[in-house]
Amino acid sequence: HARLMLVMDSGLVQPLSPMQKGFYFLTNLGGVSVLLFFILSGYLVGGSVISDIKLGRWNWRVYAIARISRLYVVLIPAIMIGILIDLIGSRCLSHSTVYSTAHYGFMLPESISANISWPIALGNLLALQEIFVPTLGSNHALWSLTNETWYYFIFPLFAAFFLPSIRWRAKVAFLLLGIGLLCILPLPISSAFGVWLLGAALALIPKMRVARYLAWLFSTALAIWIALQSAKIVESNQVITALLASLFIFCWLMRPVKRSSMIFRTLSSALSKISYSLYLFHTPLIV
């Protein structure tokens, strides 16, 4: 996102040197990162639903509290602080290129200040951005939170079909409700649910040992595929990307584990603790 707003698009900087090509490749991974995020979310959140159902301890109330608290403890202050940042920027830097150029950086709205209102803020709190309201102010990254929130809600409706404690009529009702919601949601959101389900499917596969070289093989295959898409040698294909990403994640999950260094464990733990907050705050801050 910083590169989109600070550096010219690669199509306007031709011909590119090898170093420039490498730079644009490394800063063009936003779409793939979202796919990886959906797969990991499906594996962790969908996997927890599957595990609870298998162990006979599934509870709708506990699940709802866990998901709602996880989302809103950070989202509510992020919405308020994002509005404050955008209002200050719009007032104090209104004549700067970023705030005065419509759709700056390919992702900002036509007008940041026009996208700040209580109805839009409420719509973003209810995960209705990109359905009934735009993303709030300059916070373009909030689009994918819509996907995530609805997947949290829809997946248990399908998983409930395998709950022995629920009657058949209720199972069918839940199933039809899930299908109905997918049909109502915009196509980009409903179609990406398949990517999220790939992650949940990984949780169904029994634990097995996978040779380390396979993890590196699929890592390389995914990197080459992304590079080919980035260089426009092949057409972008979400299905192929998601499948390669799933195999990549699966092999690394199942590989023989070597104990990582203390530095790596400390750094990865610290990054994981701030990742959701960073996701919700970063776009207004960059703007």
ABEGO torsion letter per residue (X at the ends): XAAAAABBBAAABOBBBAAAAAAAAAAAAAAAAAAAAAAAAAAAAAAAAAAAAAAGABBAAAAAAAAAAAAAAAAAAAAAAAAAAAAAAAAAAAABAAAABBGBGGABBABAAAABBAAAAAAAAAGABGAABBBBEABAAAAAAAAAAAAAAAAAAAAAAABAABBAAAAAAAAAAAAAAAAABBAAAAAAAAAAAAAAAAAABBBBBBBAAAAAAAAAAAAAAAAAAAAGABBBBAAAAAAAAAAAAAAAAABBBBBBBAAAAAAAAAAAAAAAAAAAAAAAAAX
